[in-house]
Each structure stands twice: as structure tokens, then as C-alpha cells.
Amino acid sequence: MKIRYDRDTCIGMFQCVDEWDAFEKNLDDGKADLAGAEEVEDGVFEVEVPEDEEFDAEFSARVCPVDAIELYDDDGEQVV
């Protein structure tokens, strides 16, 4: 699985931080950071989700109030 995170869309509610440890609060910017992610487009980050963290990653995407987080399965289909 892969998480795709649009940091520019993030409004800093930090609900994702409560659900998955890979998201961290960046209080200076008022947005979340995705640890270990690679910037694939301007302001858009992706990271592979470890198998034992897929449940938490899915919930981090589901709780985002502005849909800044997308989750894709191994076939590239969007799950959330």
C-alpha cells in the first residue's frame, strides 16, 4: 500500500497524527509532515505503508477533513 499526501491541502487539524505515527505535527507550518515520504510533485508526498501499519494508515486517510490523504493498494487502485 501507498499513502499519497497533499500537504498544500492540509489545514492542520492533525487528526491524521492521532491515527498513524508516520504523520507528525509541524506547528511552525501548521501542517502535518509525513515521515520518510518522497516529494513526487510540488507539495505532494508519497510513502510505502508497512504491512503492519496498513490499518492505521487507512484511518489516517479516512479522518482527514479535507481529503488531503489518499491510500492506494498494491495494484494502484485508490482505497481511500
C-alpha positions in Angstrom: 0.0 0.0 0.0 1.0 3.6 -0.6 -0.1 6.9 1.0 -0.3 10.0 -1.1 -0.4 13.2 0.9 -1.1 16.7 -0.5 0.5 18.9 2.1 -0.8 22.1 0.4 -4.4 20.9 1.0 -3.7 20.2 4.7 -5.4 22.6 7.1 -3.6 21.4 10.2 -6.3 19.7 12.2 -3.7 16.9 12.9 -6.3 14.1 13.1 -4.0 12.0 10.9 -1.3 12.4 13.6 -3.7 10.8 16.2 -4.3 7.8 13.8 -0.8 6.9 12.4 2.7 7.6 13.8 4.1 8.4 10.4 2.3 11.7 10.5 3.9 14.3 12.7 2.8 17.8 13.8 4.7 20.6 12.3 3.5 23.5 14.4 5.7 26.0 12.7 3.9 25.4 9.4 0.6 24.5 10.9 0.5 21.3 8.8 1.3 17.6 9.2 4.5 16.1 7.9 4.7 12.6 6.6 7.9 10.9 7.9 10.0 9.2 5.3 8.0 10.4 2.4 9.3 11.4 -1.0 8.0 14.6 -2.7 6.7 13.4 -6.1 5.1 16.7 -7.1 5.2 20.2 -5.6 3.7 19.7 -2.1 2.6 16.1 -2.8 4.4 13.3 -0.9 4.2 9.5 -1.1 5.4 6.7 1.1 5.0 3.0 1.1 3.0 1.7 4.1 4.5 -1.2 6.1 2.1 -4.2 6.2 1.7 -4.0 10.0 0.7 -0.3 9.7 -1.9 -0.5 7.0 -4.9 -0.3 9.4 -3.6 2.9 11.0 -2.6 4.4 7.6 -6.1 3.8 6.3 -7.7 5.5 9.3 -5.4 8.5 8.9 -6.7 8.9 5.4 -10.3 8.4 6.4 -10.2 11.1 9.2 -8.7 13.9 7.1 -11.4 16.5 6.9 -10.2 17.9 3.6 -9.2 14.7 1.9 -5.5 15.6 1.7 -4.6 11.9 2.2 -5.2 9.1 -0.3 -4.5 5.4 0.2 -3.7 3.1 -2.7 -3.5 -0.7 -2.7 -0.6 -2.6 -4.3 -2.4 -2.6 -7.7 -2.6 1.2 -7.7 -6.3 1.3 -7.0 -7.4 4.1 -4.7 -8.8 2.6 -1.4 -9.5 5.9 0.4 
